[in-house]
Amino acid sequence: METARHTFHQTSVIAALLDGVLDGDTTVGTLRERGDFGLGTFDALDGEMVLLDGTCFRLREDGSAEEATDAARTPFAVVTRFVAHRELEVTAPTTRAELTARIDATLGSTNYLYAVRVDGVFSRVRVRAVAAQEHPYPRLDEVTEHESIAEFADVEGTVVGFRTPAFERGVSVPGYHAHFLGADRTGGGHIQDYVLDRGRVAVCIGTDLHLELPRTAAFAGADLDPDDLDSRVTAAES
C-alpha cells in the first residue's frame, strides 16, 4: 500500500486512563489546531469527546451533547485533519460488526492507523457515557462498571472513530474505537453498537503518529504496563 504521509496526533495513552490518570494538560483549543476530526474524553472523565468538522462536542452521561470550550482540557484524545482516502456506500441495513468487517476487507493492511467517518441514517444506536469522577480517581475499567446507557432510534448522525493496530496495545485501543454524534448535534456517546440503514463511509489513512505525554506527577508515577492490561482495555471499551 502506498499513500501520502498523514499524521495523527494523540494526547497521552489509554494505559494512563486505565490507571486513573484523568487530569490532562492539553486543551481543546490545542486539539483544534492539530485536527478537525477526533475523539477522546475530558478531565475527570467529564463527558465523551467528539471533534467533527473542526467543532468539539462534550457528550454527557444522559446522552446529551453540547459544544465544548477551547479552555476545556483532556487526559486522552486522538485527532487528525480528515482526508477521505477511501470511500464506500452502505445501501442496506448493516450492523456495526458487519460494517467493520467490510471496512477491514478494503484496507489492504491492518498495520496502519485509520480514521473512520460514517455519515448516515441509523435504525438503532446504543451508546454509553460515565459521570465525572472525583479525586482520588478510580481506574477507567472500574468507572465503566457504572456507566449509563442511552439508545437512539431512527436517527441521522455521524460515527467518529479510529481503527488502531494491535501493536499499539497500551498506547491506544486496539481495533475500532468510536463515538456517535447526532446530526442535530444534541446527542451522542461512546458507541457500543448500531445498525446503519444507509450511509457513506470514509477512511483516512494515518502513517505517522505524534504522541504527546502529560507533564504531570500522576502520569510519571502511573503503572502503564500491568499484567492485566488487555483485560482492562476490554472491560473499559466494550
C-alpha positions in Angstrom: 0.0 0.0 0.0 1.4 3.4 -1.0 -0.2 6.6 0.2 1.0 10.1 1.1 2.2 10.6 4.7 -0.5 11.7 7.1 -0.2 12.4 10.8 -2.5 11.5 13.7 -2.0 13.4 16.9 -2.5 11.7 20.3 -2.6 13.1 23.8 -1.5 10.6 26.4 -2.1 6.8 26.2 -5.0 4.6 27.1 -3.0 2.8 29.7 -2.8 6.0 31.7 -6.6 6.3 31.8 -6.8 2.7 32.9 -4.5 3.6 35.8 -6.7 6.6 36.9 -4.6 9.4 35.3 -7.6 11.5 34.5 -6.2 15.1 34.6 -4.7 16.4 31.4 -2.6 19.4 30.3 -3.8 19.6 26.7 -6.7 22.0 25.8 -9.5 21.6 23.3 -8.1 24.7 21.6 -4.8 22.9 21.0 -6.6 19.8 19.6 -8.4 22.0 17.1 -5.1 23.5 16.0 -4.0 19.9 15.2 -7.1 18.5 13.6 -10.7 18.7 12.6 -11.7 15.1 13.4 -11.2 13.0 16.5 -12.4 11.6 19.8 -11.3 11.4 23.4 -12.6 12.4 26.9 -12.4 15.4 29.2 -10.7 15.9 32.6 -12.1 13.6 35.3 -14.0 11.7 32.5 -16.5 14.6 32.5 -18.0 13.5 29.1 -17.0 11.7 26.0 -15.4 13.9 23.2 -16.2 14.2 19.5 -14.3 16.6 17.3 -16.2 16.8 14.0 -15.7 19.3 11.1 -13.5 21.4 13.5 -16.0 21.8 16.3 -15.6 19.9 19.6 -18.5 18.4 21.5 -18.9 17.1 25.0 -21.3 14.1 25.2 -22.8 13.8 28.6 -23.8 10.9 30.8 -27.5 11.3 29.9 -26.8 11.1 26.1 -27.0 14.8 25.5 -24.3 16.8 23.7 -23.0 20.4 23.9 -20.2 22.3 22.3 -17.0 22.3 24.4 -14.9 25.4 25.1 -11.4 25.8 23.9 -10.3 26.0 27.5 -11.6 22.6 28.4 -8.8 20.0 29.0 -8.3 16.4 28.0 -6.4 13.5 29.5 -6.7 11.4 26.3 -7.6 12.3 22.7 -6.8 11.4 19.1 -7.2 13.9 16.3 -6.3 14.4 12.7 -7.1 16.5 9.6 -9.5 14.2 8.0 -8.9 13.3 4.3 -11.1 10.7 2.6 -8.5 8.4 1.1 -11.2 5.7 0.6 -15.0 5.6 0.5 -17.8 3.1 0.3 -21.6 3.2 0.3 -24.0 1.3 2.5 -27.4 0.8 1.0 -28.9 -2.0 3.2 -29.2 -2.4 7.0 -25.7 -3.3 8.4 -24.7 -4.0 11.9 -21.5 -2.5 13.4 -19.8 -5.8 13.3 -20.7 -6.3 9.6 -19.6 -2.8 8.7 -16.2 -3.0 10.5 -15.6 -6.3 8.7 -16.4 -4.8 5.4 -14.1 -1.8 6.1 -11.3 -4.2 7.1 -11.7 -6.0 3.8 -10.9 -2.8 1.9 -7.8 -1.7 3.9 -5.1 -4.0 2.5 -3.1 -3.8 5.7 -4.0 -3.6 9.4 -0.6 -2.2 10.3 -1.5 1.5 9.8 -3.7 3.9 11.6 -7.2 4.6 10.2 -9.7 7.4 11.0 -13.2 6.2 10.0 -16.2 8.5 9.5 -19.7 7.1 8.9 -22.4 9.5 7.9 -25.9 8.1 7.6 -29.3 7.1 8.9 -29.3 4.6 11.8 -32.2 2.5 12.9 -30.5 2.0 16.2 -27.5 3.4 18.1 -26.6 2.2 21.6 -24.1 4.5 23.4 -22.7 4.9 26.9 -21.1 7.6 29.0 -19.8 7.9 32.5 -20.2 10.5 35.2 -17.4 13.0 36.1 -15.1 11.5 38.7 -13.5 13.0 41.9 -10.1 12.6 43.5 -8.7 10.1 44.3 -9.6 8.9 40.8 -10.5 5.2 40.2 -9.3 3.2 37.2 -11.2 3.6 33.9 -12.3 0.0 33.9 -13.7 0.5 37.4 -15.6 3.6 36.3 -17.2 1.9 33.3 -18.8 -0.7 35.6 -21.3 2.1 36.5 -21.8 3.6 33.0 -25.1 5.0 31.8 -26.6 3.6 28.6 -28.6 5.7 26.0 -30.4 4.5 22.9 -31.2 6.4 19.7 -33.7 5.1 17.2 -34.2 6.2 13.6 -31.6 8.9 13.8 -29.3 10.6 11.4 -25.8 11.2 12.5 -22.1 10.5 12.3 -19.8 7.9 13.7 -16.3 9.3 14.5 -13.9 6.5 15.0 -10.4 5.1 14.7 -9.0 1.7 13.9 -5.8 1.1 15.7 -3.3 -1.8 15.0 -2.7 -4.4 17.7 0.9 -3.4 18.2 -0.4 -0.2 19.8 -1.6 -2.2 22.9 -1.4 0.2 25.8 -1.0 3.3 23.6 -4.5 3.3 22.2 -7.5 1.0 21.9 -6.6 -1.9 19.6 -9.3 -2.4 16.9 -12.2 0.0 16.5 -13.0 2.8 19.0 -15.8 5.1 18.0 -18.2 7.8 19.3 -21.5 8.9 17.8 -22.9 12.4 17.3 -26.5 13.1 16.1 -26.9 15.3 13.0 -28.7 17.9 15.2 -25.6 17.9 17.5 -27.8 17.5 20.6 -27.0 13.8 21.5 -24.4 11.1 21.3 -21.9 9.0 23.2 -19.3 6.2 23.2 -20.6 3.6 20.7 -21.5 0.1 21.9 -23.5 -1.0 18.9 -25.5 0.3 16.0 -27.4 -0.7 12.8 -26.7 1.6 9.9 -29.6 1.6 7.4 -27.8 3.6 4.7 -24.9 5.9 4.5 -21.4 6.7 3.4 -18.1 5.5 4.9 -14.9 7.5 4.5 -11.5 6.2 5.6 -8.4 8.4 6.3 -5.1 6.5 6.4 -2.5 7.5 9.0 1.1 6.8 8.5 2.6 9.0 11.3 1.8 9.2 15.0 2.6 12.3 17.1 2.3 11.2 20.7 2.2 13.9 23.5 2.7 12.6 27.0 1.3 14.5 30.1 3.7 16.5 32.2 2.1 15.5 35.5 3.2 13.7 38.6 0.3 11.3 38.2 1.4 10.2 34.7 5.1 10.0 35.8 4.1 7.6 38.6 1.5 5.5 36.8 1.7 1.8 36.2 1.4 1.7 32.4 2.2 -2.0 31.8 0.1 -4.0 34.3 -0.2 -7.8 33.8 -3.9 -7.5 33.2 -3.7 -4.6 30.7 -5.6 -6.4 27.9 -8.5 -7.4 30.1 -8.7 -3.8 31.5 -8.9 -2.4 28.0 -11.6 -4.9 27.1 -13.6 -4.1 30.2 -13.3 -0.4 29.7 -14.1 -0.2 26.0 -16.7 -2.9 25.4 
